[in-house]
Amino acid sequence: MTGSSIDRYISQAKLNHPEQVNEEMYELLVGDIFQMVVKHCGLSTNLKFVFTPSRRAERLRLCGESWLIYDQYLGQTFNLLNRLFFNAEGEKEAITYFHKYIAERALEHGRAEFGVSLANIYADNRDRVRETVNGDPLRPAFTIVSEQFAIFHELSHEILDSGHDFAEFFMSLVADSIDARREVRRTQTRESLIDGFRTSDPAAYHDAPLDQVIAETLADYDSPTLGDLWNNEGKRAYLNRLQDEGILPAENEMLPQPVESSGAVRAPRRNQPPLRPPQTTFIPADAPRIQWTAAQHRVRAVWEELQSLTLREHPNAVSALMRILVELSVESYIAEHGLVVADNLSRKVGAVASHLLQRQIIDRAYFDELERIRMADQLISVASMQRYIHSPDFAPMENELRTYWARLGRFLQATLSR
């Protein structure tokens, strides 16, 4: 993809103001480091600057080439928010700028009348914001760090998707960090943690009063950890504890049925839509039909088994087949579209999701949801899906399996429909 091609894409897809772009400043801030990282990891990612109301840093892959598009208006916004943080005397300046931000969002989504009214409020009070120009010398440093984070955060996704050795090394560091934090959590009492807050520098309080930090720490220790919820025994123990403490509603606390003024129990309203039957299988009965091809015979067989096995009677079989379905689905899509992806389920899901986004089959909001499922170490994630297969303690529950369908169903249908 040539430079002129990316320029044509930007002119068609974005409300760009090229006269506002200052590439020289950004070449100084990130250019050399960006190119060094790209070269080291064997990537072909190019950096392109725009100035649009969208305020986004995003990746774009077209015609076999990769672009990272950074919106300098996002950097300008970082700078102004830091001005408000360091220099504003109160809340009025921030509220004034809030009107401008919402006005731009409203105009972007076609709410012109609403956006103009908010813009007028900002215009009448903008001098308050302008008065925050001078102030703390740390402000430019904060802005630079914020912009570099936005750019290199997107580049890190490229590195992770590339399968480079650094990606494996980095993921191992993250895993070690998570394990270390869990070990600290298991061995450290809340009393010792609170004593640490009392003797630490006030900067460790995260800009909150010490009493508030202590209260939040106590509440956190009284909440279930992810480790508590990784097996059915932990889940039931937590629910039993809530019941013993009187937090769960008792039988006599159920809401009464609505009654008429005469005292009779109110009859159901006429023409009320029937209640949706509970989902008893991983793939519900009302799931859209897939137009299968001959090459999809194996994944079709798994799909049809997941339509018949009940969640209540066969949770382990369903969880194993669910993981197989995800892997076969993405491999089928990758083969169909000639994508080159490292042999890793998480990266395969990411590559397919990116391709579906580029084809406008899924939107940005759902793509971001898939990224959270793919990358996050939480109950409903690709990592936890792997644990269903390999962990002796990580047992599936009905509601969790239903939630997987709720979050992954659209992705599976889009992937199998090609």
VOPAGU-2260 file (C-alpha; in pm, 1 decimal, decimal comma):
REM VOPAGU-2260
SITE   aa  ch    i         X         Y         Z
SITE  MET   A    0       0,0       0,0       0,0
SITE  THR   A    1     159,4     327,7    -105,5
SITE  GLY   A    2     163,5     655,7      82,4
SITE  SER   A    3     -87,3     800,3    -159,9
SITE  SER   A    4    -318,5     506,1     -93,8
SITE  ILE   A    5    -314,7     561,3     281,4
SITE  ASP   A    6    -375,1     931,0     217,9
SITE  ARG   A    7    -678,1     847,2       2,9
SITE  TYR   A    8    -808,9     615,0     273,3
SITE  ILE   A    9    -773,0     888,8     536,0
SITE  SER   A   10    -939,2    1150,4     314,8
SITE  GLN   A   11   -1238,0     918,9     259,4
SITE  ALA   A   12   -1272,7     768,1     608,3
SITE  LYS   A   13   -1173,1    1055,1     838,1
SITE  LEU   A   14   -1250,8    1422,3     881,9
SITE  ASN   A   15    -881,2    1507,3     865,7
SITE  HIS   A   16    -719,7    1852,0     893,0
SITE  PRO   A   17    -371,8    1792,2     746,4
SITE  GLU   A   18    -275,3    2158,0     792,1
SITE  GLN   A   19    -285,1    2099,7    1169,6
SITE  VAL   A   20     -45,5    1802,6    1160,1
SITE  ASN   A   21     304,6    1865,4    1297,7
SITE  GLU   A   22     505,5    1559,7    1194,9
SITE  GLU   A   23     844,0    1710,5    1284,7
SITE  MET   A   24     757,8    1732,5    1653,8
SITE  TYR   A   25     640,0    1371,6    1663,5
SITE  GLU   A   26     939,0    1244,6    1471,5
SITE  LEU   A   27    1145,6    1396,0    1752,5
SITE  LEU   A   28     931,1    1241,9    2028,8
SITE  VAL   A   29     866,9     891,1    1897,4
SITE  GLY   A   30    1001,5     847,8    1545,1
SITE  ASP   A   31    1347,2     705,0    1616,3
SITE  ILE   A   32    1225,9     475,3    1896,0
SITE  PHE   A   33     930,0     360,1    1687,0
SITE  GLN   A   34    1147,6     267,8    1390,6
SITE  MET   A   35    1402,7      97,4    1614,5
SITE  VAL   A   36    1134,5    -124,1    1776,7
SITE  VAL   A   37     972,9    -200,9    1440,0
SITE  LYS   A   38    1308,0    -300,8    1290,6
SITE  HIS   A   39    1409,2    -509,7    1592,1
SITE  CYS   A   40    1081,8    -706,6    1585,0
SITE  GLY   A   41    1089,0    -754,9    1206,5
SITE  LEU   A   42     765,6    -560,1    1152,1
SITE  SER   A   43     665,9    -352,5     851,7
SITE  THR   A   44     443,0    -112,5    1046,5
SITE  ASN   A   45     442,1     246,8     924,3
SITE  LEU   A   46     348,5     548,1    1136,9
SITE  LYS   A   47      99,5     801,6     998,3
SITE  PHE   A   48     -21,3    1120,9    1167,1
SITE  VAL   A   49    -365,1    1278,5    1130,4
SITE  PHE   A   50    -563,7    1551,4    1305,7
SITE  THR   A   51    -932,9    1460,1    1338,1
SITE  PRO   A   52   -1213,9    1499,8    1593,6
SITE  SER   A   53   -1199,1    1125,8    1663,5
SITE  ARG   A   54    -888,9    1143,1    1887,6
SITE  ARG   A   55    -776,9     783,6    1826,0
SITE  ALA   A   56    -463,2     577,1    1789,9
SITE  GLU   A   57    -547,1     276,0    1574,0
SITE  ARG   A   58    -398,3       4,5    1358,8
SITE  LEU   A   59    -489,2     -56,1     996,5
SITE  ARG   A   60    -378,4    -349,3     781,4
SITE  LEU   A   61    -450,3    -332,8     408,7
SITE  CYS   A   62    -294,2    -505,6     109,6
SITE  GLY   A   63     -45,8    -688,9     327,4
SITE  GLU   A   64      98,2    -374,2     487,9
SITE  SER   A   65      45,9    -240,2     837,0
SITE  TRP   A   66     -14,5     119,4     942,3
SITE  LEU   A   67     -41,4     277,3    1283,5
SITE  ILE   A   68    -247,4     594,8    1256,6
SITE  TYR   A   69    -202,0     841,4    1541,5
SITE  ASP   A   70    -438,5    1135,1    1584,0
SITE  GLN   A   71    -251,8    1443,4    1702,3
SITE  TYR   A   72    -576,7    1588,1    1832,8
SITE  LEU   A   73    -556,2    1313,8    2097,4
SITE  GLY   A   74    -218,8    1457,3    2199,1
SITE  GLN   A   75    -364,2    1807,0    2210,6
SITE  THR   A   76    -639,5    1672,2    2434,4
SITE  PHE   A   77    -382,6    1509,3    2665,6
SITE  ASN   A   78    -206,2    1843,9    2686,6
SITE  LEU   A   79    -523,1    2033,9    2773,6
SITE  LEU   A   80    -630,8    1778,4    3035,1
SITE  ASN   A   81    -286,8    1806,6    3194,6
SITE  ARG   A   82    -323,0    2184,9    3193,8
SITE  LEU   A   83    -650,2    2146,2    3381,8
SITE  PHE   A   84    -492,3    1897,5    3622,0
SITE  PHE   A   85    -190,1    2115,1    3706,4
SITE  ASN   A   86    -319,2    2469,6    3665,3
SITE  ALA   A   87    -698,8    2490,6    3702,2
SITE  GLU   A   88    -816,2    2656,4    4023,8
SITE  GLY   A   89   -1139,0    2459,0    4049,7
SITE  GLU   A   90   -1393,4    2250,8    3858,6
SITE  LYS   A   91   -1535,1    2522,7    3631,9
SITE  GLU   A   92   -1251,3    2497,7    3381,1
SITE  ALA   A   93   -1293,7    2120,5    3348,8
SITE  ILE   A   94   -1673,4    2152,4    3313,9
SITE  THR   A   95   -1623,1    2412,5    3041,2
SITE  TYR   A   96   -1393,2    2182,3    2843,3
SITE  PHE   A   97   -1633,6    1892,8    2900,0
SITE  HIS   A   98   -1893,5    2085,9    2695,1
SITE  LYS   A   99   -1651,0    2108,1    2403,5
SITE  TYR   A  100   -1567,0    1737,7    2416,3
SITE  ILE   A  101   -1932,1    1627,1    2423,0
SITE  ALA   A  102   -2016,0    1878,9    2147,4
SITE  GLU   A  103   -1756,7    1717,4    1920,5
SITE  ARG   A  104   -1885,2    1367,4    2001,0
SITE  ALA   A  105   -2241,8    1479,3    1927,4
SITE  LEU   A  106   -2143,5    1630,9    1591,5
SITE  GLU   A  107   -1949,8    1314,4    1502,8
SITE  HIS   A  108   -2264,5    1108,1    1560,4
SITE  GLY   A  109   -2494,5    1339,6    1364,2
SITE  ARG   A  110   -2652,3    1523,0    1660,9
SITE  ALA   A  111   -2582,2    1866,3    1513,6
SITE  GLU   A  112   -2839,3    2068,8    1709,5
SITE  PHE   A  113   -2734,1    1921,5    2041,2
SITE  GLY   A  114   -2365,0    1960,6    1955,2
SITE  VAL   A  115   -2398,0    2325,2    1851,5
SITE  SER   A  116   -2578,2    2418,2    2173,7
SITE  LEU   A  117   -2297,2    2265,8    2380,4
SITE  ALA   A  118   -2034,4    2431,4    2159,7
SITE  ASN   A  119   -2197,3    2768,1    2225,0
SITE  ILE   A  120   -2172,4    2711,8    2601,6
SITE  TYR   A  121   -1803,7    2632,5    2560,7
SITE  ALA   A  122   -1745,7    2939,0    2340,5
SITE  ASP   A  123   -1902,1    3167,9    2602,8
SITE  ASN   A  124   -1670,6    3034,2    2875,7
SITE  ARG   A  125   -1356,0    2930,2    2692,0
SITE  ASP   A  126   -1144,9    3206,7    2848,2
SITE  ARG   A  127   -1148,2    3002,1    3169,7
SITE  VAL   A  128    -968,8    2721,1    2985,8
SITE  ARG   A  129    -723,1    2955,5    2816,1
SITE  GLU   A  130    -612,8    3089,2    3154,6
SITE  THR   A  131    -461,8    2748,7    3237,6
SITE  VAL   A  132    -181,8    2775,7    2976,4
SITE  ASN   A  133     103,3    2861,5    3211,0
SITE  GLY   A  134     189,5    2646,5    3508,3
SITE  ASP   A  135     376,1    2341,6    3629,3
SITE  PRO   A  136     683,0    2248,9    3417,8
SITE  LEU   A  137     590,3    1880,6    3461,2
SITE  ARG   A  138     287,3    1927,5    3236,2
SITE  PRO   A  139     477,1    1886,1    2903,5
SITE  ALA   A  140     647,1    1572,7    3037,6
SITE  PHE   A  141     312,4    1421,7    3135,3
SITE  THR   A  142     175,3    1497,5    2789,2
SITE  ILE   A  143     473,9    1339,4    2613,4
SITE  VAL   A  144     446,4    1022,2    2822,7
SITE  SER   A  145      71,5    1001,2    2754,8
SITE  GLU   A  146     121,5    1031,2    2380,1
SITE  GLN   A  147     406,1     782,5    2372,6
SITE  PHE   A  148     194,1     536,2    2569,2
SITE  ALA   A  149     -95,1     569,5    2320,7
SITE  ILE   A  150     133,8     503,5    2023,4
SITE  PHE   A  151     340,4     221,8    2171,0
SITE  HIS   A  152      34,5      55,2    2322,2
SITE  GLU   A  153     -96,6       2,0    1969,5
SITE  LEU   A  154     246,6    -105,2    1847,0
SITE  SER   A  155     261,3    -363,0    2128,2
SITE  HIS   A  156     -46,3    -532,4    1979,2
SITE  GLU   A  157     142,7    -563,8    1650,5
SITE  ILE   A  158     436,6    -720,8    1834,1
SITE  LEU   A  159     212,4    -965,0    2021,5
SITE  ASP   A  160      36,4   -1065,4    1699,7
SITE  SER   A  161     367,8   -1113,1    1517,6
SITE  GLY   A  162     479,2   -1408,1    1731,6
SITE  HIS   A  163     822,7   -1248,3    1782,1
SITE  ASP   A  164    1038,3   -1390,2    2062,1
SITE  PHE   A  165    1003,6   -1061,2    2248,2
SITE  ALA   A  166     626,9   -1114,2    2264,4
SITE  GLU   A  167     674,6   -1450,4    2435,3
SITE  PHE   A  168     931,1   -1296,3    2669,8
SITE  PHE   A  169     700,2   -1007,6    2755,2
SITE  MET   A  170     401,7   -1235,9    2815,0
SITE  SER   A  171     614,2   -1448,6    3048,0
SITE  LEU   A  172     706,3   -1133,5    3242,5
SITE  VAL   A  173     337,6   -1043,4    3271,8
SITE  ALA   A  174     251,2   -1395,2    3386,6
SITE  ASP   A  175     531,1   -1385,0    3645,7
SITE  SER   A  176     409,9   -1046,7    3767,6
SITE  ILE   A  177      53,8   -1175,0    3806,4
SITE  ASP   A  178     177,0   -1482,8    3993,8
SITE  ALA   A  179     392,1   -1266,3    4221,6
SITE  ARG   A  180      99,8   -1038,8    4303,7
SITE  ARG   A  181    -118,8   -1338,0    4380,9
SITE  GLU   A  182     152,7   -1477,1    4608,9
SITE  VAL   A  183     175,7   -1144,6    4791,6
SITE  ARG   A  184    -201,3   -1143,7    4825,3
SITE  ARG   A  185    -196,7   -1493,8    4971,6
SITE  THR   A  186      82,1   -1421,7    5222,5
SITE  GLN   A  187      16,6   -1059,1    5318,3
SITE  THR   A  188    -250,9    -977,0    5574,0
SITE  ARG   A  189    -465,9    -669,9    5538,9
SITE  GLU   A  190    -317,9    -541,8    5865,6
SITE  SER   A  191      37,2    -555,1    5728,4
SITE  LEU   A  192     -74,4    -389,4    5405,2
SITE  ILE   A  193    -246,9    -106,9    5593,1
SITE  ASP   A  194      60,5     -60,6    5814,8
SITE  GLY   A  195     258,9     -22,1    5494,2
SITE  PHE   A  196      24,9     254,2    5377,5
SITE  ARG   A  197      61,1     434,4    5709,2
SITE  THR   A  198     442,0     438,6    5687,0
SITE  SER   A  199     469,7     501,2    5310,9
SITE  ASP   A  200     516,1     824,8    5125,6
SITE  PRO   A  201     178,2     999,1    5071,8
SITE  ALA   A  202     225,9     962,1    4694,5
SITE  ALA   A  203     149,3     591,7    4743,5
SITE  TYR   A  204    -206,3     680,5    4838,6
SITE  HIS   A  205    -293,0     743,4    4473,0
SITE  ASP   A  206    -419,3    1098,6    4533,4
SITE  ALA   A  207    -677,2     974,8    4785,2
SITE  PRO   A  208    -694,8    1040,1    5159,5
SITE  LEU   A  209    -530,4     772,8    5372,1
SITE  ASP   A  210    -858,8     687,3    5547,5
SITE  GLN   A  211   -1023,9     627,6    5210,4
SITE  VAL   A  212    -737,2     403,9    5094,6
SITE  ILE   A  213    -763,8     198,1    5414,2
SITE  ALA   A  214   -1140,6     162,2    5372,9
SITE  GLU   A  215   -1101,3      51,3    5009,7
SITE  THR   A  216    -830,1    -198,0    5110,6
SITE  LEU   A  217   -1053,5    -351,7    5376,6
SITE  ALA   A  218   -1338,5    -376,6    5126,5
SITE  ASP   A  219   -1105,8    -537,1    4872,8
SITE  TYR   A  220    -996,2    -800,8    5122,3
SITE  ASP   A  221   -1360,6    -877,6    5198,9
SITE  SER   A  222   -1432,3    -934,0    4826,8
SITE  PRO   A  223   -1364,8   -1259,5    4639,9
SITE  THR   A  224   -1039,9   -1283,5    4446,5
SITE  LEU   A  225   -1019,5   -1437,1    4102,4
SITE  GLY   A  226    -843,5   -1733,0    4259,2
SITE  ASP   A  227   -1143,5   -1789,1    4486,5
SITE  LEU   A  228   -1365,9   -1815,1    4180,9
SITE  TRP   A  229   -1152,8   -2047,6    3969,1
SITE  ASN   A  230   -1322,0   -2359,7    4100,8
SITE  ASN   A  231   -1672,8   -2454,4    4196,9
SITE  GLU   A  232   -1576,6   -2512,2    4559,3
SITE  GLY   A  233   -1452,7   -2154,5    4587,4
SITE  LYS   A  234   -1767,7   -2017,7    4424,2
SITE  ARG   A  235   -1997,2   -2208,5    4656,5
SITE  ALA   A  236   -1788,7   -2112,9    4960,2
SITE  TYR   A  237   -1816,5   -1747,2    4866,1
SITE  LEU   A  238   -2193,7   -1769,1    4819,3
SITE  ASN   A  239   -2227,2   -1953,6    5151,0
SITE  ARG   A  240   -2027,2   -1680,9    5320,8
SITE  LEU   A  241   -2256,2   -1413,6    5176,7
SITE  GLN   A  242   -2556,6   -1607,9    5297,7
SITE  ASP   A  243   -2409,2   -1652,1    5648,2
SITE  GLU   A  244   -2343,3   -1278,7    5666,9
SITE  GLY   A  245   -2702,7   -1203,9    5571,9
SITE  ILE   A  246   -2612,9   -1033,3    5243,2
SITE  LEU   A  247   -2815,0   -1261,5    5014,7
SITE  PRO   A  248   -3193,0   -1202,3    5023,3
SITE  ALA   A  249   -3390,8   -1437,8    5246,4
SITE  GLU   A  250   -3712,7   -1614,0    5151,7
SITE  ASN   A  251   -3928,0   -1359,2    5336,5
SITE  GLU   A  252   -3756,7   -1071,5    5154,8
SITE  MET   A  253   -3891,6   -1164,0    4812,6
SITE  LEU   A  254   -4103,7    -894,9    4651,5
SITE  PRO   A  255   -4477,4    -966,7    4675,9
SITE  GLN   A  256   -4680,7   -1022,7    4365,7
SITE  PRO   A  257   -4853,5    -704,6    4245,8
SITE  VAL   A  258   -5216,5    -678,7    4352,1
SITE  GLU   A  259   -5511,6    -478,9    4227,8
SITE  SER   A  260   -5685,8    -225,2    4450,4
SITE  SER   A  261   -5951,3    -490,8    4520,4
SITE  GLY   A  262   -5687,1    -712,7    4679,2
SITE  ALA   A  263   -5676,9    -975,5    4403,6
SITE  VAL   A  264   -5346,9   -1079,5    4253,3
SITE  ARG   A  265   -5300,5    -891,4    3929,1
SITE  ALA   A  266   -5342,7   -1108,4    3620,6
SITE  PRO   A  267   -5074,6   -1099,9    3351,7
SITE  ARG   A  268   -5123,4    -831,4    3090,1
SITE  ARG   A  269   -5278,0    -935,0    2762,5
SITE  ASN   A  270   -5058,9    -961,9    2453,9
SITE  GLN   A  271   -4752,6    -972,8    2676,0
SITE  PRO   A  272   -4462,7   -1127,2    2479,3
SITE  PRO   A  273   -4384,2   -1480,7    2594,7
SITE  LEU   A  274   -4078,4   -1525,4    2811,9
SITE  ARG   A  275   -3772,2   -1650,9    2628,4
SITE  PRO   A  276   -3705,8   -2013,2    2728,9
SITE  PRO   A  277   -3385,7   -2064,8    2928,7
SITE  GLN   A  278   -3072,6   -2150,3    2731,0
SITE  THR   A  279   -3007,8   -2518,6    2800,5
SITE  THR   A  280   -2733,1   -2578,7    2541,7
SITE  PHE   A  281   -2419,9   -2380,3    2458,4
SITE  ILE   A  282   -2554,8   -2290,6    2113,2
SITE  PRO   A  283   -2916,3   -2185,0    2172,5
SITE  ALA   A  284   -3203,8   -2310,9    1962,6
SITE  ASP   A  285   -3263,9   -1965,3    1809,4
SITE  ALA   A  286   -2903,5   -1916,8    1693,5
SITE  PRO   A  287   -2877,0   -1803,5    1328,6
SITE  ARG   A  288   -2822,5   -2080,3    1075,2
SITE  ILE   A  289   -2476,0   -2119,1     924,6
SITE  GLN   A  290   -2439,3   -2179,8     550,8
SITE  TRP   A  291   -2189,4   -2462,8     579,7
SITE  THR   A  292   -1936,5   -2558,7     314,7
SITE  ALA   A  293   -1795,1   -2904,8     249,0
SITE  ALA   A  294   -1460,6   -2803,2     402,2
SITE  GLN   A  295   -1633,3   -2722,9     731,2
SITE  HIS   A  296   -1763,3   -3074,7     801,8
SITE  ARG   A  297   -1561,2   -3117,4    1124,4
SITE  VAL   A  298   -1649,7   -2781,5    1276,2
SITE  ARG   A  299   -2013,0   -2835,7    1170,6
SITE  ALA   A  300   -2016,4   -3164,8    1363,8
SITE  VAL   A  301   -1885,4   -2988,3    1675,3
SITE  TRP   A  302   -2143,6   -2708,4    1631,8
SITE  GLU   A  303   -2428,8   -2959,0    1609,2
SITE  GLU   A  304   -2306,9   -3150,0    1916,2
SITE  LEU   A  305   -2305,9   -2822,6    2110,4
SITE  GLN   A  306   -2666,8   -2772,1    2000,9
SITE  SER   A  307   -2768,4   -3101,8    2163,6
SITE  LEU   A  308   -2552,7   -3147,3    2476,2
SITE  THR   A  309   -2717,0   -2979,6    2775,5
SITE  LEU   A  310   -2515,9   -2746,7    2995,7
SITE  ARG   A  311   -2651,1   -2899,3    3314,9
SITE  GLU   A  312   -2576,2   -3262,2    3236,3
SITE  HIS   A  313   -2255,8   -3227,4    3031,2
SITE  PRO   A  314   -2066,6   -2911,0    3145,5
SITE  ASN   A  315   -1720,5   -3066,3    3102,4
SITE  ALA   A  316   -1793,2   -3201,8    2755,9
SITE  VAL   A  317   -1945,2   -2866,9    2655,0
SITE  SER   A  318   -1644,2   -2670,4    2781,9
SITE  ALA   A  319   -1402,7   -2895,9    2589,9
SITE  LEU   A  320   -1608,8   -2879,8    2269,8
SITE  MET   A  321   -1646,0   -2502,7    2308,8
SITE  ARG   A  322   -1268,3   -2462,7    2306,3
SITE  ILE   A  323   -1242,8   -2695,2    2004,5
SITE  LEU   A  324   -1514,7   -2495,6    1826,5
SITE  VAL   A  325   -1327,7   -2168,4    1875,1
SITE  GLU   A  326   -1000,7   -2314,3    1747,9
SITE  LEU   A  327   -1152,9   -2490,4    1445,6
SITE  SER   A  328   -1353,8   -2178,6    1358,5
SITE  VAL   A  329   -1055,4   -1943,4    1354,7
SITE  GLU   A  330    -835,0   -2197,1    1173,2
SITE  SER   A  331   -1102,2   -2237,8     906,5
SITE  TYR   A  332   -1123,2   -1859,4     862,9
SITE  ILE   A  333    -744,2   -1817,8     854,9
SITE  ALA   A  334    -711,8   -2084,8     585,4
SITE  GLU   A  335    -996,3   -1934,9     380,7
SITE  HIS   A  336    -845,1   -1584,9     379,8
SITE  GLY   A  337    -475,1   -1675,4     367,0
SITE  LEU   A  338    -382,3   -1505,6     694,5
SITE  VAL   A  339     -39,3   -1568,6     844,4
SITE  VAL   A  340     -62,0   -1608,6    1223,3
SITE  ALA   A  341     157,7   -1766,0    1490,5
SITE  ASP   A  342      41,4   -2100,8    1627,4
SITE  ASN   A  343    -131,4   -1960,5    1934,7
SITE  LEU   A  344    -507,2   -1953,9    1998,7
SITE  SER   A  345    -510,6   -1604,3    2143,9
SITE  ARG   A  346    -318,5   -1461,8    1846,4
SITE  LYS   A  347    -541,9   -1647,5    1601,8
SITE  VAL   A  348    -852,2   -1497,6    1761,9
SITE  GLY   A  349    -690,0   -1153,0    1748,4
SITE  ALA   A  350    -593,1   -1186,8    1381,3
SITE  VAL   A  351    -941,5   -1302,9    1278,5
SITE  ALA   A  352   -1108,7   -1027,3    1482,0
SITE  SER   A  353    -883,9    -764,3    1317,3
SITE  HIS   A  354    -968,3    -902,1     972,2
SITE  LEU   A  355   -1342,7    -899,5    1047,6
SITE  LEU   A  356   -1310,5    -538,0    1164,6
SITE  GLN   A  357   -1129,7    -438,9     845,6
SITE  ARG   A  358   -1406,7    -603,2     641,8
SITE  GLN   A  359   -1662,1    -410,0     852,9
SITE  ILE   A  360   -1833,2    -733,7     956,6
SITE  ILE   A  361   -1792,3    -637,9    1323,8
SITE  ASP   A  362   -1774,0    -287,6    1468,7
SITE  ARG   A  363   -1501,4    -126,9    1676,7
SITE  ALA   A  364   -1691,1    -170,7    2005,5
SITE  TYR   A  365   -1725,1    -547,2    1958,6
SITE  PHE   A  366   -1364,0    -573,5    1839,9
SITE  ASP   A  367   -1251,6    -405,8    2163,4
SITE  GLU   A  368   -1465,6    -653,7    2358,5
SITE  LEU   A  369   -1296,5    -942,6    2177,2
SITE  GLU   A  370    -956,1    -794,9    2259,7
SITE  ARG   A  371   -1047,0    -788,4    2627,3
SITE  ILE   A  372   -1160,5   -1150,5    2608,7
SITE  ARG   A  373    -841,2   -1244,3    2425,9
SITE  MET   A  374    -588,6   -1060,1    2642,7
SITE  ALA   A  375    -738,7   -1036,2    2991,5
SITE  ASP   A  376    -678,6   -1297,3    3259,0
SITE  GLN   A  377   -1037,3   -1314,7    3381,1
SITE  LEU   A  378   -1307,1   -1576,7    3419,0
SITE  ILE   A  379   -1449,1   -1522,7    3070,4
SITE  SER   A  380   -1135,7   -1518,7    2854,3
SITE  VAL   A  381    -934,2   -1733,2    2615,7
SITE  ALA   A  382    -697,3   -1807,6    2904,1
SITE  SER   A  383    -977,8   -1942,7    3121,7
SITE  MET   A  384   -1108,5   -2142,6    2824,6
SITE  GLN   A  385    -769,2   -2314,1    2814,8
SITE  ARG   A  386    -791,7   -2390,3    3186,2
SITE  TYR   A  387   -1116,5   -2578,3    3132,1
SITE  ILE   A  388    -906,9   -2831,9    2938,6
SITE  HIS   A  389    -583,5   -2840,1    3138,4
SITE  SER   A  390    -664,1   -2747,8    3500,1
SITE  PRO   A  391    -787,3   -3009,5    3749,4
SITE  ASP   A  392    -955,4   -2737,3    3959,8
SITE  PHE   A  393   -1097,7   -2491,7    3706,7
SITE  ALA   A  394   -1444,4   -2640,8    3658,1
SITE  PRO   A  395   -1713,6   -2486,4    3433,8
SITE  MET   A  396   -2053,3   -2371,4    3557,3
SITE  GLU   A  397   -2371,6   -2331,8    3354,0
SITE  ASN   A  398   -2391,1   -1952,7    3374,3
SITE  GLU   A  399   -2026,9   -1914,2    3273,5
SITE  LEU   A  400   -2082,8   -2126,4    2962,2
SITE  ARG   A  401   -2391,5   -1919,5    2873,4
SITE  THR   A  402   -2182,2   -1604,9    2916,0
SITE  TYR   A  403   -1921,9   -1740,2    2673,8
SITE  TRP   A  404   -2192,3   -1772,8    2409,1
SITE  ALA   A  405   -2326,5   -1425,0    2486,9
SITE  ARG   A  406   -1980,5   -1275,2    2434,9
SITE  LEU   A  407   -1840,0   -1500,5    2161,1
SITE  GLY   A  408   -2153,5   -1599,9    1968,6
SITE  ARG   A  409   -2135,2   -1310,2    1720,8
SITE  PHE   A  410   -1766,0   -1377,6    1660,6
SITE  LEU   A  411   -1821,2   -1748,7    1595,6
SITE  GLN   A  412   -2110,6   -1683,3    1357,5
SITE  ALA   A  413   -1913,2   -1416,6    1164,7
SITE  THR   A  414   -1606,3   -1642,8    1147,9
SITE  LEU   A  415   -1794,1   -1948,9    1024,4
SITE  SER   A  416   -1996,3   -1744,5     772,8
SITE  ARG   A  417   -1663,3   -1626,1     626,8
